[in-house]
Amino acid sequence: MAMDIFEKVCVQLLPSLFRIQLVGLGEPLLAPRFDAMLETCLDKGVTIYCISNATLLTAERIRTLVEANAELMISLDGVSQASLAYLRPDIDLDKIFRVFAMLKECRDAHPESTFRLTTNTVVTGTTLYEMPDIVDFGLRHNVDIISFADLIPHHLHHVNPVLAEDIPSAQPEALGQAFALALARARNKPVRIACPPYYHSLANGPVAESLDPEDVTPNERTSRLGNASIFPQRCFMPWTHVNIEIDGSITSCCASTERLGSLADQEFVDIWNGAPYQNFRRLIHGNNPPISCRLCNLHAGVNGGNPSFYEDFIRRNHCGSLAFPGPDVIPKDGAMLTATDVGPAVVMPRGGRLRVRTGNAAFVLLDIDSQQAERLVTGSMSVGSAPPEAFDTSGNRLLLPLPPGHAADIDIDFDLAWLQPHSEIPNLTIRAVTLLADRWNAPAAAQRRLDIARRVYSDVIVALEQALRQWQDGRSKPEGTAVVFGFGDLAQVVEAEAANLGIHSLGFMDFRPTLFQNIQVNGLEMLSRLRPDVVLLPVPPRTGMLHDRIRQASQDAGAVLLEAR
């Protein structure tokens, strides 16, 4: 990173950050000024997180990280020379083993340190069999978290055909067996396994090849935002993280390719609150998240760490393509049928309406011309009184849930406020219309997610249940009220388990911080109004400051804070 960019980070961000990640798409320790940047961050009192392939980790650097209570992730794509050479042919495995030995020795010499060690393994169809051996290796070397992530065969719209044949999800039975064995090796051991959530469903039985044909429409599955979404979870990265490239370009996270601004010629606060960031946030929890989010392999991503989720959903549920011109697709109200070099297309200069004969489909998929940021079309799509679906044209497909019926008028409206000043209003060009999924069994899908969450977080749930029973033993009546600090499926499972013990949940609140310390953590101010008997904290926050604020807010509300320990 250029020093002028790093100086801007120091001035504009470091005073307010909880945590900084010194990472890169390559090896970060190759940066000429890495050690100086690390020292600057440590002087500011920020928690350090670093990713490395371990080849440049020296005893001195290890001691610095351990003494600073840092977090270190080592990319470990195999524990045999053959498997490691498949993805990292120039890595010396013996040298990696020596680094892990130095790490263990240094941690043993500093038992007071809260240093945390994680390994991350990119899982491929060729190397997935080695997952149990990686767990064994991690246990021998005091690894705290063993993380597995899917191989990504895509770059935006481009697919590497060689890698595409080697994605682990293409071998669900073998992946499930290997992961089940890895879990068995880690059971009752002092290590946590992190992975895409769908690994757990594979380890506990076959994955359904198609959606259940029950008469349930997708609009009956609503998130807390009020919109239907095919994606299995929500991602909070655009509100909690920022990724700064070496030239100052800003994206929402390390997996995103959508450029949202640059510190080279902008102030950070203007980027954080600017139109591109706002557009990114409004898209991510709908059916048309930014293109890199659809292909993400991060566990916290909307697709649950499965980069093939979006394409698999389309492939499994394809139930017909509609031809135009013809009676199945009729452009109206500003939409025009146009002949192009590659065939007919529907063009919308400022929005319009598309009448589609939908049959019994649950989704309509529009293939469109994707566009660059300077000519990006943003807006919303809606059918009747259903909630509008936000979209932009950074991707080449738009997905819209359909209400029951045999025909639908799809209204597409442009949001001109997102356009760059003085820019020409671009067209939306639709190349193909496809129908998906006769019906979607949303309740069954939701129940499957909760069942997986119960298995994934079984230790947390048992610990909280024990804490609740102990609290009840000291009361004259076991009934009470609770607030859960957590998010997603875990919070819903904790609510259900508390209800089984007679504890009525008043709701769950997300304690994840925004990027800056001085912004109020969501939900804390509500505790004094709700005044629950207990506050349930399934997973502690990563910083002591947040922990203290939750503890103080619970005390101010007259509630007992119960944690999973």
C-alpha positions in Angstrom: 0.0 0.0 0.0 1.3 3.5 -0.9 2.3 5.4 2.2 0.1 8.4 1.4 -2.9 6.0 1.4 -1.8 4.4 4.6 -1.4 7.8 6.2 -5.0 8.6 5.2 -6.1 5.4 6.8 -4.2 6.3 10.0 -5.8 9.7 10.2 -9.4 9.0 9.0 -10.0 5.5 10.3 -7.5 4.1 12.9 -8.7 6.3 15.8 -12.2 4.8 15.6 -11.6 1.2 14.5 -12.0 -1.9 16.7 -10.0 -4.2 14.5 -7.8 -4.0 11.4 -7.0 -6.8 9.0 -3.6 -6.7 7.3 -4.3 -9.0 4.4 -4.0 -9.1 0.7 -4.9 -11.2 -2.4 -1.2 -12.1 -2.3 1.1 -12.7 0.7 0.8 -9.5 2.9 4.2 -10.1 4.5 5.8 -9.3 1.1 4.8 -5.7 1.5 8.0 -3.7 1.9 6.7 -1.7 4.9 4.6 -4.4 6.5 6.4 -4.3 9.9 6.2 -0.5 10.1 2.5 -0.6 9.3 2.0 -3.3 11.9 3.8 -1.2 14.5 1.7 1.8 13.7 -1.5 -0.1 14.1 -0.3 -1.6 17.4 0.5 1.8 18.8 -3.1 2.8 18.1 -4.3 0.0 20.3 -6.3 -1.7 17.5 -6.7 -5.5 17.5 -4.6 -7.0 14.6 -5.8 -9.7 12.3 -3.3 -11.0 9.7 -3.5 -13.7 7.0 -0.3 -15.4 5.8 0.8 -18.5 3.9 3.5 -18.7 6.7 6.5 -18.8 4.4 7.7 -15.4 5.7 6.8 -15.8 9.3 9.9 -15.4 11.4 10.3 -16.0 15.2 10.5 -12.2 15.7 7.2 -11.6 13.8 5.5 -14.5 15.6 6.6 -13.0 19.0 5.3 -9.6 18.0 1.9 -11.0 17.1 1.6 -13.2 20.2 2.6 -10.5 22.6 0.1 -8.1 20.8 -2.8 -10.6 21.4 -3.3 -10.6 17.6 -5.3 -12.9 15.4 -3.4 -14.9 12.8 -4.9 -17.0 10.0 -2.6 -19.3 8.1 -3.6 -20.5 4.6 -3.1 -24.3 4.9 -4.4 -26.0 1.8 -3.0 -29.4 2.6 -0.9 -31.3 5.1 0.7 -33.6 2.5 3.1 -32.4 -0.2 0.8 -33.8 -2.9 -2.3 -32.0 -1.8 -0.5 -28.8 -1.0 1.2 -28.8 -4.4 -2.2 -28.9 -6.1 -3.0 -25.3 -5.2 0.4 -24.0 -3.9 3.1 -25.8 -5.9 6.0 -23.6 -4.6 5.3 -24.0 -0.9 7.8 -26.0 1.2 5.6 -28.1 3.6 8.5 -28.8 6.0 9.0 -25.0 6.4 5.3 -24.6 7.2 5.6 -27.4 9.8 8.5 -25.5 11.4 6.5 -22.3 11.6 3.7 -24.1 13.4 6.2 -25.5 15.8 7.5 -21.9 16.5 4.0 -20.7 17.0 3.3 -23.4 19.6 6.6 -22.7 21.4 5.9 -19.0 21.5 2.3 -19.4 22.8 3.5 -21.8 25.5 6.0 -19.1 26.6 3.2 -16.5 26.8 0.2 -18.3 28.5 -1.3 -14.9 29.3 -1.7 -13.9 25.7 -5.1 -14.1 24.0 -3.5 -14.6 20.6 -5.8 -16.7 18.4 -4.6 -19.0 15.6 -6.8 -20.0 12.7 -6.1 -22.2 9.7 -8.0 -21.8 6.4 -8.2 -24.5 3.8 -9.6 -24.0 0.3 -11.5 -27.2 -0.3 -11.5 -28.8 -3.8 -13.0 -31.9 -5.2 -9.4 -33.3 -5.5 -8.3 -32.5 -1.9 -11.4 -32.8 0.2 -10.4 -36.2 1.4 -7.7 -34.6 3.5 -10.1 -32.6 5.8 -9.9 -35.0 8.7 -6.0 -35.0 8.5 -6.1 -31.1 8.6 -8.2 -31.4 11.8 -5.6 -33.8 13.3 -2.8 -31.4 12.4 -4.7 -28.5 13.9 -5.2 -30.3 17.2 -1.5 -31.2 17.4 -0.5 -27.6 17.0 -3.0 -25.8 19.3 -5.0 -24.2 16.4 -8.1 -22.4 17.8 -10.2 -22.4 14.7 -10.0 -24.7 11.7 -11.7 -23.1 8.7 -12.8 -24.6 5.5 -13.8 -22.6 2.4 -15.1 -23.6 -1.0 -12.9 -23.2 -4.1 -14.2 -20.3 -6.3 -14.2 -21.2 -10.0 -15.6 -17.8 -11.0 -14.3 -14.3 -11.6 -17.4 -12.1 -12.1 -19.2 -13.5 -15.1 -16.2 -15.7 -16.2 -15.9 -19.3 -15.2 -12.6 -21.2 -15.2 -13.7 -24.5 -16.8 -10.9 -26.5 -15.1 -11.7 -25.2 -11.6 -15.4 -25.5 -12.2 -15.0 -29.3 -12.5 -13.3 -29.4 -9.2 -15.6 -27.6 -6.9 -16.4 -29.6 -3.8 -20.2 -29.1 -4.0 -20.1 -31.2 -7.2 -19.3 -34.2 -5.1 -21.8 -33.8 -2.2 -21.6 -37.4 -1.0 -17.8 -37.4 -0.8 -17.7 -33.9 0.8 -20.3 -35.0 3.3 -18.4 -38.1 4.3 -15.0 -36.2 4.6 -16.6 -33.4 6.6 -18.4 -35.8 8.9 -15.1 -37.5 9.7 -13.4 -34.2 10.3 -16.2 -33.2 12.7 -15.8 -36.5 14.5 -12.1 -35.9 15.0 -12.8 -32.5 16.5 -15.6 -33.6 18.8 -15.0 -32.7 22.5 -11.7 -31.1 21.5 -10.5 -27.5 22.2 -11.0 -26.4 18.6 -13.8 -24.8 16.6 -14.6 -25.9 13.0 -15.7 -23.0 10.7 -17.2 -23.9 7.3 -20.0 -23.0 4.9 -23.2 -24.0 6.6 -24.2 -26.4 3.9 -21.4 -28.7 4.9 -23.3 -29.6 8.0 -26.4 -30.7 6.0 -24.2 -32.9 3.8 -22.6 -34.5 6.8 -26.1 -35.4 8.1 -27.8 -36.7 5.0 -28.2 -36.1 1.2 -29.1 -32.6 0.0 -32.4 -32.3 -1.9 -31.8 -32.1 -5.6 -34.9 -30.0 -6.1 -37.3 -27.8 -4.2 -40.3 -29.5 -2.6 -43.4 -29.1 -4.8 -45.8 -28.0 -2.1 -48.2 -25.2 -2.7 -46.2 -22.5 -0.9 -45.2 -19.3 -2.7 -41.8 -17.6 -2.1 -43.5 -14.5 -0.8 -44.5 -16.4 2.3 -40.9 -16.6 3.3 -40.1 -13.1 4.5 -37.0 -11.8 6.2 -37.1 -9.3 8.9 -36.6 -6.7 6.2 -40.0 -7.7 4.7 -38.7 -9.0 1.4 -38.5 -12.6 0.1 -35.0 -13.9 -0.7 -33.7 -17.2 -2.0 -30.4 -16.7 -0.1 -29.9 -18.6 3.1 -28.7 -15.8 5.4 -27.9 -12.1 5.7 -24.5 -10.5 5.4 -23.6 -7.5 7.6 -20.2 -6.7 6.0 -21.4 -3.5 4.3 -22.2 -2.1 7.7 -19.3 -3.5 9.7 -16.3 -3.8 7.4 -14.4 -1.9 4.8 -11.7 -3.2 2.4 -9.0 -0.8 1.3 -6.8 -1.9 -1.7 -3.2 -0.8 -2.1 -4.2 2.0 -4.4 -6.9 3.3 -2.0 -9.8 1.7 -3.8 -12.6 0.7 -1.4 -14.8 -2.3 -1.5 -17.2 -3.7 1.1 -15.0 -6.7 1.9 -12.1 -8.8 0.6 -14.5 -10.9 -1.5 -16.2 -8.0 -3.2 -15.1 -6.5 -6.6 -17.5 -3.6 -6.6 -15.5 -0.4 -6.3 -17.3 2.0 -4.0 -14.8 4.9 -4.0 -11.1 5.6 -3.4 -9.1 7.3 -0.7 -6.8 8.6 -3.4 -9.3 11.4 -4.2 -12.1 11.1 -1.6 -12.6 11.4 2.1 -13.6 8.1 3.8 -16.8 9.5 5.4 -18.0 10.6 2.0 -17.4 7.2 0.6 -19.0 5.4 3.5 -22.1 7.5 3.2 -22.0 7.9 -0.6 -24.4 6.6 -3.2 -22.4 3.5 -4.3 -22.2 2.2 -0.7 -25.8 3.0 -0.1 -26.8 1.2 -3.3 -24.7 -1.8 -2.3 -26.4 -2.0 1.1 -29.9 -1.8 -0.3 -29.2 -4.7 -2.7 -27.4 -7.2 -0.5 -30.4 -8.7 1.3 -32.7 -9.1 -1.7 -32.8 -11.6 -4.6 -30.4 -9.5 -6.6 -27.3 -8.8 -4.5 -24.1 -7.5 -6.1 -22.6 -9.9 -8.5 -19.6 -10.7 -6.2 -21.9 -11.5 -3.3 -23.6 -14.2 -5.4 -20.3 -15.8 -6.0 -18.9 -15.3 -2.5 -17.2 -18.1 -0.5 -17.1 -16.3 2.9 -19.0 -18.1 5.6 -20.8 -14.9 6.5 -21.9 -14.2 3.0 -25.5 -14.2 1.8 -25.0 -17.6 0.1 -23.6 -19.2 3.2 -20.1 -19.7 1.8 -21.3 -21.7 -1.2 -20.2 -19.8 -4.4 -22.3 -22.2 -6.5 -25.6 -21.5 -4.6 -27.1 -19.0 -7.0 -26.3 -20.9 -10.2 -27.4 -24.2 -8.6 -30.7 -22.6 -7.6 -31.4 -21.5 -11.2 -30.3 -24.8 -12.6 -32.4 -27.0 -10.3 -35.5 -24.9 -10.7 -35.5 -24.0 -14.4 -39.0 -24.8 -15.7 -39.2 -23.0 -19.1 -37.9 -20.2 -21.2 -40.3 -17.7 -22.8 -39.8 -16.6 -26.4 -40.2 -13.1 -27.7 -41.6 -11.6 -29.7 -44.7 -13.6 -28.9 -47.7 -13.8 -26.6 -45.7 -14.9 -23.5 -43.7 -11.7 -23.2 -45.3 -8.4 -24.1 -43.5 -5.0 -23.5 -45.7 -2.1 -22.4 -45.6 1.4 -21.0 -42.1 2.5 -22.1 -40.6 -0.9 -22.9 -39.9 -1.6 -26.5 -39.1 -4.7 -28.6 -35.9 -4.1 -30.6 -33.9 -6.2 -33.0 -30.2 -6.4 -32.1 -27.1 -8.1 -33.6 -27.7 -11.1 -31.3 -31.4 -11.4 -31.6 -34.5 -9.6 -30.3 -34.4 -7.8 -27.0 -36.7 -5.7 -24.8 -35.2 -2.2 -24.2 -36.4 0.2 -21.5 -34.9 3.7 -21.7 -36.4 4.9 -18.4 -38.2 1.9 -17.1 -41.5 0.2 -18.2 -43.7 -2.8 -17.9 -43.3 -6.3 -19.0 -46.4 -8.6 -19.2 -45.3 -12.2 -18.7 -47.3 -15.4 -19.0 -46.0 -17.1 -15.8 -48.0 -20.3 -15.6 -47.5 -21.7 -12.1 -43.9 -20.4 -11.7 -42.6 -18.8 -8.5 -39.8 -16.7 -10.0 -39.1 -15.0 -13.2 -35.4 -14.6 -14.3 -34.4 -11.8 -16.7 -31.1 -12.1 -18.6 -29.9 -8.5 -19.1 -26.9 -6.6 -20.4 -24.6 -5.9 -17.5 -23.0 -2.4 -17.3 -20.1 -0.6 -15.7 -20.4 1.8 -12.8 -20.5 4.9 -14.9 -23.6 3.6 -16.8 -25.2 1.6 -14.0 -29.0 1.4 -14.0 -30.5 1.1 -10.5 -34.1 0.8 -9.5 -36.8 -1.6 -8.4 -39.0 -4.3 -9.8 -42.5 -5.2 -8.5 -45.5 -7.3 -9.3 -48.8 -6.0 -8.1 -48.8 -5.2 -4.3 -45.8 -7.4 -3.6 -42.8 -5.6 -2.0 -40.5 -4.0 -4.6 -37.2 -5.8 -5.4 -34.1 -3.6 -5.6 -31.7 -4.2 -8.5 -28.9 -2.7 -10.5 -27.3 -3.8 -13.7 -23.8 -4.7 -12.4 -24.8 -8.4 -12.9 -26.3 -10.1 -16.0 -29.4 -11.6 -14.3 -32.3 -10.3 -12.3 -34.6 -12.5 -10.2 -38.1 -11.6 -9.1 -40.5 -13.6 -6.9 -44.0 -14.0 -8.4 -47.4 -14.2 -6.6 -49.8 -17.0 -7.5 -51.4 -16.6 -10.9 -50.9 -17.4 -14.6 -49.7 -13.9 -15.7 -47.9 -11.0 -14.2 -47.2 -7.4 -15.0 -43.7 -6.6 -14.0 -43.1 -2.9 -13.3 -39.5 -1.8 -13.6 -38.7 1.7 -12.3 -35.4 3.5 -12.6 -34.0 5.4 -9.6 -32.3 8.3 -11.3 -30.9 9.7 -8.0 -28.2 7.0 -8.2 -26.9 8.2 -11.6 -23.6 10.1 -11.7 -24.1 13.9 -12.2 -24.5 15.0 -15.8 -24.5 11.3 -17.0 -26.7 10.1 -19.8 -29.6 7.9 -18.7 -28.7 4.4 -19.8 -31.0 1.7 -21.1 -32.0 -1.6 -19.5 -31.8 -4.3 -22.1 -33.5 -7.7 -21.5 -32.2 -10.5 -23.6 -34.2 -13.5 -22.2 -37.0 -14.4 -19.8 -36.9 -17.7 -17.9 -39.4 -19.2 -15.4 -38.2 -20.9 -12.2 -39.7 -23.3 -9.7 -43.3 -24.5 -9.8 -43.5 -24.0 -6.0 -41.1 -23.4 -3.1 -41.6 -25.1 0.2 -40.4 -22.2 2.3 -41.3 -23.5 5.8 -39.5 -26.7 5.2 -36.4 -24.8 3.9 -36.5 -22.6 7.0 -36.9 -25.6 9.3 -33.9 -27.3 7.7 -31.8 -24.2 8.4 -32.8 -24.2 12.0 -32.1 -27.9 12.4 -28.6 -27.3 11.0 -28.1 -24.4 13.4 -29.0 -26.7 16.3 -26.3 -29.1 15.3 -23.7 -26.4 14.5 -24.2 -24.6 17.8 -25.1 -27.6 20.0 -22.4 -26.7 22.6 -23.6 -23.1 22.8 -27.2 -24.2 23.2 -26.4 -26.7 25.9 -24.4 -24.1 27.9 -27.1 -21.5 27.7 -29.7 -24.1 28.8 -27.6 -25.0 31.8 -27.2 -21.3 32.7 -31.0 -20.7 32.4 -31.8 -23.7 34.6 -29.4 -22.5 37.3 -31.0 -19.0 37.1 -34.5 -20.6 37.4 -33.4 -22.6 40.4 -32.9 -19.4 42.4 -36.3 -18.0 41.6 -39.7 -18.6 43.1 -41.2 -19.1 39.7 -39.4 -20.4 36.6 -41.2 -18.3 34.0 -39.6 -15.0 32.8 -38.8 -12.9 29.8 -35.6 -12.7 27.8 -33.8 -10.7 25.1 -31.3 -12.6 22.9 -28.3 -10.7 21.6 -27.4 -12.5 18.4 -28.4 -12.8 14.8 -29.9 -15.1 12.3 -30.6 -18.8 12.8 -28.6 -19.0 16.0 -30.8 -16.4 17.7 -34.0 -18.1 16.5 -32.8 -21.5 17.9 -31.9 -19.8 21.3 -35.4 -18.2 21.4 -37.0 -21.6 20.8 -34.9 -23.4 23.5 -35.7 -20.6 26.0 -39.4 -21.0 25.2 -39.2 -24.7 26.0 -38.0 -23.7 29.5 -40.9 -21.2 30.0 -38.8 -18.1 29.1 -40.7 -15.8 26.7 -38.5 -14.0 24.2 -39.1 -10.3 23.7 -37.0 -10.5 20.5 -33.4 -10.7 19.4 -31.0 -7.8 18.8 -27.9 -7.6 16.7 -24.9 -6.6 18.8 -22.5 -6.5 15.9 -20.9 -3.1 15.9 -20.9 -0.6 13.0 -17.5 0.4 11.8 -16.9 3.1 14.3 -16.8 2.8 18.1 -18.8 6.0 18.7 -22.0 4.7 16.9 -24.4 3.1 19.4 -24.6 -0.7 19.2 -28.0 -1.7 17.8 -30.4 -2.7 20.5 -28.6 -1.6 23.7 -30.8 1.4 24.1 -33.9 -0.8 23.9 -33.1 -2.9 26.9 -34.2 -0.3 29.4 -37.6 -0.1 27.7 -38.1 -3.8 27.4 -36.8 -4.6 30.9 -36.3 -8.4 30.4 -35.6 -10.7 33.3 -32.5 -12.1 31.5 -30.3 -11.2 28.5 -29.0 -14.2 26.6 -25.6 -13.9 24.9 -24.9 -17.0 22.9 -21.6 -15.8 21.3 -19.5 -13.1 23.0 -18.4 -10.1 20.9 -14.8 -10.1 19.8 -13.9 -6.9 21.8 -14.0 -6.4 25.5 -15.4 -2.9 25.0 -18.6 -4.3 23.4 -18.8 -7.0 26.1 -18.6 -4.3 28.8 -21.3 -2.2 27.1 -23.7 -5.2 26.9 -23.0 -6.1 30.5 -23.7 -2.5 31.7 -26.8 -2.1 29.6 -28.2 -5.4 31.0 -27.4 -4.2 34.6 -29.1 -0.8 33.9 -32.2 -2.6 32.7 -32.3 -4.8 35.8 -31.6 -8.0 33.8 -29.3 -10.9 34.5 -26.7 -11.5 31.7 -26.4 -15.2 30.9 -23.6 -16.3 28.6 -22.6 -19.6 26.9 -19.3 -20.4 28.5 
